[in-house]
Amino acid sequence: MVNCCGLVSEKNQPVPLKSISVELQVRDHVASVSSCLQYVNEEERPLEAVFVFPLPADAAVCHFSARIGEQEIVAEVQDKQSARDQYDDAVSSGQQAFLLEESEESSDVFKLSVGCLSPGQKASITIVYIIELSVQADDALRFCLPAVLNPRYTPAVSAAGVPEVSSASVIPYTLSLSVEVRSSDRISKLESSCPLDPLEFLDAQHTHAKVNLSSGHRFDKDVELFLYYENSHHPSAVVEAGASVAESGSLMGDPALMISLYPEFPADVMSSLASQGEFIFVVDRSGSMGCKMHHGNDAQMRIESARDTLLLLLKSLPMGCYFNIYGFGSRFESFFPQSVVYSEDTMEEALKRVKSMRADMGGTEILQPLKHIYSQPCYPDHPRQLFIFTDGEVWNTKEVLDLVKSHVYSHRCFSFGIGEGASTALITGMAREGSGHAQFITGTDRMQPKVMQSLRFALQPAVDNISVDWSVPEGVTVDMLSPSINTLFQGQRALIYAQIKGQSSGQTEGSVTLKYRLKDQPVTNQLQFTLKPAEDTGLTIHRLAARSVIRSLELQERAGGADMENIRRRIVELSVQAGVSSAHTAFIGVNKDSKQTVKGPLLQRRVPVARMMGAFGGPGMNKCGMAPRMMRRSPMQCDIQSNRMRMECDSVSFKRMAPRMMRRSPMPCDIQSNSMGIECDSVSDDCYEAEAEPQKDPLLQLISLQKAAGCWELNASLAAVFGKTEDQVTNQKAVQVDGSVWATVLALIWLYAFKSDQQVEWQFVAMKSASWIRSQKPNGLSQCVCDGNALLGCQVTEDMLGI
């Protein structure tokens, strides 16, 4: 069997990326990442390599250089079109050139073009980017080095804005990773999804440490790191000196300030849950959801895990709220015409439809279902909560985020990225623009606990009325660079950037007062910061601040208006000044000192990147998600006679030749026609395997039997969960105790006694049942609990059960 593969050389060898070396330097809540990519041209002719790769969505690329032999070429940031022109001209004239650009459709996809490598020549490419580390539910800071870039589904009516990514069954390059952490807080531990060498502390205070990825790692899955500090909830303010060569008064010339706000929620707030709301669950049913959650033997299909999660969500909703469920792919459908009141009847109807959900709706188009949801009127006193489940394979990320942001005041958005390769730009962006929370389910992670954590966030009070007040000496002003923050949930952190302008002849310190409201209680934090920072602190904070301003300007630009050209000009100016990437700029480097030009026909090769295979369908699209690549300059032209025509393996059973669209080709063609379309008659082994009848999880079986009000009925199915017969369970019931009360008490005892390690998944189910028992005011409840313990062989107290 022939596996799907990227373009290979004439000798059937993978193209030339050989190794990736990464250095990660963490400073408190932010990190600098330096990646070195080693290339070699093993062809007998000059080579142009194109490497499409993922970066975290909020990364700010701030350095790009190339070393060929002893010659180092440091790229500079320029207007994107100007950079492309320089690259094309250099390659056409036989000069060595390098171009790094951000995708126009998604900020987490970059394309690196390496032009004119002579036969046998080696090149070392260095890319540096900086990023804010995201906070997890257990207070860990998460760093992810993404290996997988899923193909984005592109509808036939659109141009392929996100570059197509080749893939290989075996990735021909390896990864080395070293990590250094410096913090003002004590480091507790550092964990990873991949094997690490032992953590080495470099000082007695445990604020400086280093660790390496164990040798021999094949870069075939995301590398995740989880960093834990001892006092993660303490707010902090860090000031960074400006660049001495930058103009005073400019963002890069003045000191920059970063404030970390990570509120801690008291226990009484954590236990306070709302009983109202409109809950809309939006589930990806595209072909890729038929893939496995991970590569283990016991892995569920993604859609199967989504079904189990919907069961938990439906059983956990409060009585009297509103809800609806949407499925989407190339089209979308909803369970109900509009959200309905949560009751026993509506819950049972929804559960029946959940059981029949399959990954059978073609491609991934999330924009239309979102537009339909937002067109529905909201219910008074029932705040809308949107839960979106997807493996993140969409092509129009920025348009989706703009839509979510435009409705931020009418809803909150909680997003879930399923499987490795889910777009960080899409998942984190929807949560950020919708004032919600993002979760990623990767590797062997279970979906259910992460989703239930987010449901708790949706039901809990949020931090709101956030304000920032500055106290600085005369002659000094502070300009906020970050957009205003509306809400923060438990487990969320905000980083606020500001520019310090002017100078004070006397005082060397300022202060900032953070105020917010939590469950109608005001909270105040005051932080001191220096106005005379050390000169050698680097420019990480400045560049992240610039990135924040650029992203805000890009949102304004996409919103439209009369000042579009001026906004674009400001984006380019700030990007060039700060040396960070944007949608309108690119890094360009040309080796003008090369002693000889490269001669001969130029081959073009695409470097393979691991990806999850799915069935996407749709006109002009093969089921492995590939679309004809649009040429850079003339997207509706191709030269079918060009010697750059490429061969690809489009399915697991056969190969087809397909003309590829080139940059400067003169011959027009119809990319939708049968002569240009690419079909795929079979898909990856990881997708669409026949779903075997699953072993019934006792926990899910128990929860499936619960009524919407929170109670259980006494029957054989419930007894079977306990490993008993119906007669055994019935005979132990006291005469005066109602059958449903007895059944519900038993269910609660069983949960606390045997499933305490999964409490985050059934916490709302238990709270509903405890509330139902209290509402019944049953006699002999203490004896009922004792009898239940005796039947199940447990020792659970009434207080533990909450009844």
N, C-alpha and C positions, 0 to 999 in steps of 0.2 A: 504493500500500500504506500502511495506517495503522499506525504504530508504537505499541507499548505506551506508555501515558502516564499521568501522574498526573491528578488532578482539575483541570479548567481552569475559567476564569470563563465567564460567560454570553457573552462576546465571544471565547471560545476562546483566551484569553490565559493564560499560566502565572501561577500565584499568586505572592505578592508578594516573595519573597526576591530581592534585586537584586545584592548583592555580599558577599563575605567578605574581611575584612582580618585577617591573623594576624601577631602579633609573638611571636617565639620567643627566649627568653633562656636560654642554657645556662650552667650553673655546674658545671664538672667533669663529674660523671656524672649530674646531674639537670637538668631543664629546667622553666621556667615558660612556659606557652603562653596568650596572650591573643587570643581570637577576637572580632572585631566583625562582627555580621551586620546588614546594612542592609535594612529592610523598607519597603514602601510599599503602601498599600491603593488599588488602581486600580479597585476596584468602585464602584458607585453607592450601595452600602449599607454599613452597619457590618460589620466582618469579624473573625472569629476564625480565626487561622492555626495549624496544628499541624505542627511541623517535627520529624521523627524523624531522628536523625543518629548516626553512630558516633563514639566516642572510644576511645583505647587502653584496654585492659582494666584496667590498674593505675593509670589516671589518677585523681587526687584533685581534683575540682572544688571550688574554694575561693572563687570570686566570681561573682556574677551580677547584672547591672544593666541598666537600660533607660533610654534618653534619648528623650523625645518633645518636640520643640521645644527649649525651654530647661530643661525639667523633667527631672531625673534621679531614677530610682527604684532604690535599692539593695536587692536582695532579701536576706532573712535565711533561715537554715536552721531548719526546723521539722519536727516529726513529720509524716510524709507525709500521713496522713489529715486532720490539721488543716489542712495547707497546701492540700489539694484542696478542703476545705470552704470555705476563705477564697476560693480562686480562683472556685469555682462561685458563691458568694454575690456576689462583686464583679461578675462578668460578668453575672449575672442582673439586677443592679441598675443596669447600664449603666456601671460603672466600668471603667477600664483596668487590666488585671492580666496578670501574667506568671508562669508556673509551669514550673520545670525539675525533672525527676525521672528517676531511674535506673530502667531496666527491672527488674521483679521476677525475670526469668528469666536475664538476661545482663548482666553489669556493663559491657559495652562498648557498650550501646545507651542513649541518652538521648532523652527526648521534651520538646520545648519548646512550650508553648502560649502564644500571644500573643493576648490577648483584647481585644475592643472597640476596634479601630482605626476611627476615623471615615473617611468617604470622602475620599481624597486625602491622608490623614495618613501621615507617615513615622515610623518607630521604629528606633532603633539599639540592638541587644542586644549586650552584652559578656559573654563567658564566659571565665573564667580557670581553667586547671587546671595541675597540676604532675605530673611523671612521672619515673620512673627511665628512663634511656636504656639500651636493651638492647645487649649486646655481640655482635658478629658473629664469624665464624670467622677473619677477617683482622684482628681486634682493633679494628675500627671500632665506634663507638657509633652506633646507628641510631635515628633519629626518623622516625615515619611519621604523616602527617596523612591519615587515611583519608577518601576521597571516596565509596567504594562501601560500601553496606550490603546484603549479600545477604539475600533473604527467608529466614526460618528455617522449615524444614519443620515443621508442627505436625500430629501425628496426630489423627484425627477424635475420639478419646476425650478429648482435652485441651482446655482453654480456651486461647485465643490470648493467652498471656502477653506475648510480645514484640510490640510494636506493628507493624502492617503498614506498609510503606514504599512510597509511590508512586514512580514512576520516570518519567523523560522521556528521549526519544531525544536531545534537545539540552538541556543544562543551561542555564537562563536566567540564571545568575549567574556572576560571575568571582571569581578569587582573587588577592589580593596577599599576599606573605609577606616579612617581614624577619627576619633572624637575627643575633643578637649572641652571641658566645662569650667567656666569661672562664674561665680555667683556671689552676691552680697548675702545670700541665705545659705544655710548649711545643706549640703546635698545628702539626701537619704539613700537613694539607690538609682540605678539606671538599668532598665530592662529592654529586651528587643524581641522581635518576632523571628530573628535569625541568631545563630550561635555567636556569642561574643567571648573574647578573652576576659579574664578577671578584671574588674574595675580597680584602677590604681589611684589612690588619693595622693596628691602631691603637697599637701600641707596638713598641719595638725588640726585645723578648724574644719576640715572636710568641705572647703569652699572651692577647691581646685582639684580636678580629677581628669583622668584620661582613660580611654578604652579603645580597643581595635576590634573590628569584625574578624571572626575566625577565618583563617586562610582557606582558600579553595572554594569560596562561595560563588555559585553560578547565578548571575543576575537575571533569574527567571521569575522573580516575584518581588513585590515591594519590600523594601527594608524599612521597618518601623522601629523607632526608638522611643522609649517612655522614660522621662526624667522626673524625679520626685524631689521636691524641696520640703524642708521641715515646716516653714512658716509661709506657705504659698498664698495665704489670704491677706497677708499684710500689704497694704498699698505702698507703692514706692514711686520716687521721682528721680530720674537720672538725666543729668545735663551733659551734653557733648559739645566740645569746642568746634568752631567753624574752621574751614580750610583756610590756611594763611594766604594761599594764592588767590582765593576767591574775593570778589568785590564785597566790601563792607556794606551791609544793608540788604544783601541778597540772601536767599535761603541758605545757600552753601557757605556763605561768609560769616553769618551770625551764629551764635550758639543755638542749639536745638535741644528741646526738652521732651522727654517721654515719661508719661504717668501711667502706672499700672493700677487698675481698679478691679479687684476680684472679691466682691462682697461675700461674707460668710453668712449663711442663713441659719438663724437659731432653730432649735428643735421644735418650738411651738409653731413657727412659720412652716416648717417642713411638713408638719402634721395637719396643716390647715389646707383643705382642698375645696375648690369650687364645685358646685353641684349643677351649674348651668353652662351652656355653651353649644356651639354648632361644630361638630367634628366631621371633617371631610377627608376621607382616605383615598389617595390617588395612587394606583398601583400600575407599574410598568408591566405590560403583557406582550412586549415585543419578543421576537424569536430568541434574543440573547438571554432572556429570563429562563429559557429552558436549559441553560448550562448549570453545571454543579457549583455549589458554593465554594468548594475547594477541591483539591486533588485526592483527598483521602477516600478510602473504600466506603466509609459510612456517610459520605457527603450527600446532603439533600440537593434537589434541584432548587434554584433560586425561587421559582414560582411556588414550589411546595412550601418552602420556608415562609414565604409571604402569606400563604393561606393559613398556616399555623398562627402566624402573628396576628392576622385579622381576627381569628377566633378569640385570641386573648383580648384584643382591643374591644371587640363587640361585647364580650362578657364583662369588661371593666368599666364601661360607660355608666354614668349616673342616670337614674331614672328621670325622665322629663326633659332631657337634653334633646338636641336635634342631631341627625347624622345622615351621611350618604357615602357611597363608595363608587369610585370611578375606575375603569380600566382603560388603558390607552396603548396604542401602537401606531400604525399608520392611520387609524381612526380611533374614536373613543366611544365609550358607552357608560351610562350610570345605572345603578340599581334602581333608583327612583327618579322621577322627573325633577323633583327638587327635594331638599333635605326633609326628612320626616321625623316625627316625635319618636324617641326611643321607647319601645314598649316590648312586651313579650311577642306580640305578633310581628312587628317590624324586625325585631332581632332575629326571629326564626326564619323569616323570609330572606333576610340578608345572608344568614348562615348557609341556607340551601344553595344560594347562588355562589357563595365563596367556594364551596366544595367543587363546583364545576369550572372554576377559573383555570385557564391554561395559558401557556406562552404562545398564543396563536394569532396575534394581531399585527404581524408583519414588522414594519420598521418602528422607529422611536420618534414620535412627534408629540411633544408635551405642550407646545404653545397653544394649540386649539382647545384642549380640555381646560387649561387654565383660563383662557378667555371666556369660556362658557361658565365656569364656576364664578368668576368675578362679575359676570353679567347678572347673576342671581341676587335678588335682594337679601340683605342680612336680616336676621330676626332680632328685634329689640331685646336687650338684656341677655342675649346669648352670643357672646363674642365668638367670631369664626376662627377655628383652628384648623390649619391645613397640614396634613401629613402626606409627604410625597416619597414614594419608594421607587428607585430606579437604579439601574446599573450605569447610569450616567452617559450613555452613548448618544448624545444629541449633537447636532451640527450648529444650531443657532443659539448658542449659550447666552450671548450678550443681549439678544432680543428677549429671551425668557427672563433674564434678570431685570431688565428695564420694566417689563410688565409686572413682575412681583413688587418691585419698588414703588410703582405708581399706585398700588393698592395697600401700601404698608399701614395706613391708618384704619383700614377696615378688617384686618386679619393678622394672624401670626402664622408663620410658615416653618414647619419642622421637616427637615429633609434627611434622607437615608441613602447613602451610597452602598450598593450591594456588590460584593465581589471586587477583586483587585482590578484596578484600571478605571474605576468610577471617576468621572471628571471632578477634580477638586474645585474647579471654577464653577461648575454647575451646583454641586451639593452645598459647598460652603457659601456660595453666592446667594442661593435662594434663601438660606437661613439668615444670612446677614441682612439682605434687603427686606426680608419679611419679619425682622426682629424675633427670630426663633432660635433654633438650635440644630446643629448638624451632627450626624453620627455616620461613621463608616464601619461597615461589617465586612471584614477581610479575613482571609485564612480560615481558621477553625472557629472564629467568633460565632456565637449564636445571635440571631437577629432579635429574638424576643426580649432579652433583658435590656438591650439598648433602646428599643422602641418604648418599652414600658417606662424607662427613665425619662424619656422625652414626654410621655403622657403625663408623668408626675409634674414635669416643668410646666406643661400646658395648664394643669389644674391648680398649680400653686400660685400665690401672689408673686409678682415680679417687682424688681427694683425700678422705680420710675421717678419722675421729677428730678432728674439728674442735672446738677448745675456745677460749674467750675468758676471759682472766684480767685483772682490773683492779687497778691500784695507785694509790690515791688517798689524800690526807692525811686525818687524823682529822677527823671531822665531816662528811665527804663520802661519799655512797654512789652507786652506779651501778645502775640497774634496766634490765635488758635488755627491750626492747619487741618485738624481732623473734622469730619462732619459731626454734627451733634448726635448724641446718643439718646435714644428714646427710652429703651428698656434694657434691663439685664435680668437673666434668669439665674436660678441656682446653678452653679457650675460654669457660668460664663464669665469671661474676663474682658475688659476693655482696655486698649492701649490708646492713649490720647497724646497727639503730637502738637507741639507749639514752637514758635520762633521767638527768641528773646532779642529785642531790638534796643539799641542805644547803650549808654554806659552811665555808671554812677561813680561819682568821685569818692564817695565814702563807703556805704554799705556794700558788703560782698554776698549777701544772702537775700533771697526772696522766699515767699511761701505761697502755697496754693491750698484752697479750702474746697474739698469735695463734699457736696451735700446731695442726699437722695432720700427717698421715702420708701419704706418697706413695711407693707401691711399697715398703712396709715401712721407709722412711727417714723419721725425724722431721724436721720443718721448723719453725723458730721465727722469728717476726717481732715486733719490739717497736716501738710507735709512741708518740710523745709528743703530748699535746694540752693546750690551755690550759683553765683553769677560769674565766678572765675574758674571755669572748669580746666582741667589739665589739657595740655595741647596735643597729647599723643593718644587720644582715646579713639581715633579712627573716625569714620563717617557713616557708620551703620545706621544710627538714628536719623541723621540727615537724609540719607537715601530712602529709608522707609517712610519718612515724612513726605519726601518728594513723591514717592510712589502713591501715597494716600491722596495727595493733591491732584496728581495726574489722573487717578481713577475717578475722582469726583468730576474733573473736567470732561473726561470721556463720557460719563453719564449725561452731563449737560449737553454735550455735542450730539449724542444719539437721540436725545429728547427733541432736538430740532429747534429752530428759532432763527432770528435775523442775524445773530452774532456768530454764526458757525465758523467762519473763516478766522475770526479773532481768537476763538477758543482753540481751534486747531493750532494756530501760531503759538499760543501760550503753552500748549502741550509740548510742541517740538522744542521750544526754548527751554522749558524746565527740564525736559528729558536730556537735552544736550548739556545743560549746565550741571545737572546732578550726575550725569553719566549713567542713567538707568533707562531700561527699555520702556517702550510704550507702543501703542497700536500704530503710531505714525512715524516711528523711528526704527532704525536697525543698526547693528554693529557691522562695520565694514573694515576689512584690512586687506591691503594689497602689497605684495612683495615687489616693490619697485627697484630694489637693489639686486635682484637676481641677475647673474652675469649672462645668462642665456635664456631665451624664450623656449617654451615647450612646443615642439612641433609634432605634427601627425594628427590623425583623426581622434577626436575626444570621445571616450566612452563615458556613459553615465550609469552610475550604480546607486541603488537605494539600500541603505544599511538596515538589516532586519532588527525589529524591536519586538520583544515578546508581547503577545496580546491574547486575550480570551476570544475564542472563536464563537460566533453566534450566527443565527439565521436571520437575515435582515430583510431580504426580498425588496420588491419595489423596482420600478422601471429604471434602467440604467445602473443597476446596483446588483452585484452578485451577493449570494447569501452569506458570504464571509465578510460582507460589509465593505467591499472595495468599490470605488467609483472611478471612472476614468479621470486621471489627474489633469486638472486645468493648467494650461501653460500660464506663465507668469504675466506676460505682456498682452497676449491676445487670446482671451479665454475661449473664443468660439472658433479657433483655427487649429488645424493639425496637419502635419506633413506625413502622409501615409507611406511615402517613399523614403523617409529619413532613415539613415543608418543607426538612429537612436531608438528604433522600434525595439520594444522589450518583450520578453516572454515571462509569463507568470504561471504558477500553479494555482488555479482558481478553485479546485475542489480536491477532495481526498481521492478521487478516482481518475481524473484526467487533466490534461493541460490544454489550454487554448492560446492561440496567438491573439493579441489585441493591440491595435495601434494606440500609442500613448500621445497625449497632447504635449507639444513641446513649446518652448518659450518663444522662438522667433520663426516658427514655421508659417509659410504663406498660404497653405491650401485649406480652405474652409471645409468643415464637415458638420454633420448633425449628430451631436453626442447622444441623442435619444434614439437614433435609428438602430435597426437590428444589426446593421453591419458594424456598428460601434459598441453596442451593448455587450455586457459580459454576463453570462449566466453561470449558475453553479447548481448541479443536480444532486449534490450530496453535501453534507455539512460535517463539521468536526465531530469526532467521537464523544466529545464532552457535552454535546447538546442533543436534545431530543432522544435520549435513550428512553426506552419504554419504562414508565414509572411502575415499579413493582409495588404490590400491595404493601404499604408500610406497616411496620410493627407499631401498634398503637401505644403511644407514650401514655403511661398511667396518669400523669399530671394533666395532659391535654384532654384525655378521656374524661377525667373528673370535671374539668372546667366546662367541657362541652355539654355536660348534663345540668349545669346550673341554670336556673331561670333568670330572666332579666331583673326581677326584683331582688335577687340575691340568694334565694333559697334553693334547696334540693328536694326532690321527691324521693320517697323510700321505694326502691324497686331493685330488680335483679341486676341491672347494669351498674348501679351505684355500688351494690354489694360486691360485684366482681372486681371493682377497683381496689376494694379493701382485701381481696382474696377470700371472701366469704360468700356463702349462699344467702339468698333473700330471707330464708327462714332463720338462719343464724342471727342475722341482723335484727329481724323483727322480734324474735323471742327475747332479746335483751332489752327491749324498749319498755320503760315503765308505763303502766296503764294510763296514768294521767297526762302523759306527754304526747303532744301532737306528732304525727308521723313526719311531717316536714321539718319540724323543729329538731327532732331526733336525727334525721338525715343530715340536716345542716350542721348540727353540732359535731357529728361524726366526720363530716367533710373538713371542718375547720381543724379538728384534732389531727386528722391524717396529714393535712398540709403542714402544720407546725411541727409535727413529730417526724415526718419522713421526707419533706421537701423544703426544709428550712434554708438549704443552700441556694434555692431558686426563688427565694421570697420576693425578690424584685419583680418577678414575672407574675406572681399571683396576689400581690399586695392589695390591689384594688378589688379583686374578686373577694378576698377575705374581709375587707372593710365593708363591702356591700352586704355580705352575709351576716356579719356581726351586727350591723345596723338593722337588718331585717329581724334578727332574733330579738334585739332589744325592743323593737316596735311591737312584737307579739306579747310581751310581758308574760312569759310562760311561768307556770308554777314548777317547783322542783328542779330548777335549772342546775343547781350545784350537784344534785344526785345524778342528773342527766350526764354531766361532764364526767363524774366518777364512773358511771356505767360505760360510757364511751371509751374511757381510758382502759377499763378492764377488758372490753371487747377487742380493742386494737393493740393491747399490750403497750400502752404509753403512759406517760406521766405529765400531762399538759394541764396547766391551771386556767381558771376562768379569766384571771387578769391577762395572761398571755394571749388568750383568744379575743380579748377586747369586748367581752359580753357581760 
